């Protein structure tokens, strides 16, 4: 089908998740969705709505409330040829399954000397901003980026969500697929009806610019783009790079952008200490230090447990805070 003949739907990000799952389940009988309430209820955010009716209870499996059991079962399925897609209802609930993820899923290929792989995708809504209770607003992607053997993917648009999810499901190794629930229904975008993939490990330049490179991902892409638009009126030309995949990291795009601008700011909602901003900054300094014109800025969450309602908006990086850091970096 030619580009002109493609049919599209205007989808939200969470609808693109559902569309991506549907397309891959239709394409490959080995794809199995599993998790708490993913079946008849269609998931807590309705990301799996209708899949149970379409594919039945052997391929859309409602599980007990036991994250370690969900992921451990999926590891066994994946080792023997299936492609399970377990859902963890919120990223804050993923920690009981941490041992299964890092000790088994991530190591299966090397432990078996390539005899087994672990083609599974662990989906989890992540991040804050929806006035949720404790354990529902985590942004701890750095835990999983630190573990060799895992890929970590975070989309920021409906189009990317469908393509990246399809690529993750087809990948021979385990992928942590984190969905920014703050923007699950924040906007719509035309998404092709047909199946397609977006290669893992490739960043997207959302806005080209010459003065400063701003690196971000997930829900923080939107306030970063807002900040860039506001600063353009002041004559500051920002390049915004949406990393999309945090492991493997698209170092080439990061370094090329920095070589062009000589200045950078990294934006993420996770706490500052141990966050991915530090790794990105270290990579830049190791590889292209001589292009650097100013200290690299960080706009992040704070080193505290994610706060409840009253302070939630203060905790999350917003356009004004991003603008202030960019101005300081450019003025140095």
C-alpha angles and dihedrals in degrees: 000000000000123000089252092053097050114120117217141188127213101240139176118228094260091049088052089055090054092045091050092050092047093051094049093045090051092048098045125032090201092069110102127181117210139167146095112324094346092127124055093004094049094228131297090279094032091247090140098038113149096008093103092054092046101044105021135229095298092065101028104049126189107212135196118266094269116114094188090053093046094053095037091053090048091052090056092047092050093048090058098048109277124117106224122189106198117190123215105201094224130004089239088067094055097086097084085060094047093102092051091049101046101028098042118011094044095044104039096097095050095037091055093040090240097311090115132030128190110227100181136128120213108203121198134166106232143181136045140271102091099093092250127162126254117309092022100091106051123147103185101139090136090072090066098037087059092060116084113224096042129096118209121205129181119178124200103189135046092242092053092043094061095043096044093046091052091049091048093051091050093047115107093224135059118282128195104213111194118193118203100229093191087074098034089115102009097110144351133239135184108263123185116247092220123080118265138159136222113210115250115239097038122115123210124228102222095181128013118222144157108215107057138000116228116196120198145135144200120010092351091070091079099054088042091055089046090052091049091052092050093048092049087069087059092050097258111134110207127193109209117203118190104202095200092180117052094182115062090028118213095236093167094062092043093051095043091052093048093048088056097049106024090212133078145182125190120209125195135145096223118099115283100239111081092359124142091258088076092054092048092050092048091050091052092048093048095049111028106015093138091064092057116116100172142011111284112249130221127206108186147139117282129265094257134093110280106276128233127247104302096057101027096101091047092052097052118077109253132190095265094054091046091050092052093053092047092050090051092049094048093046095052 
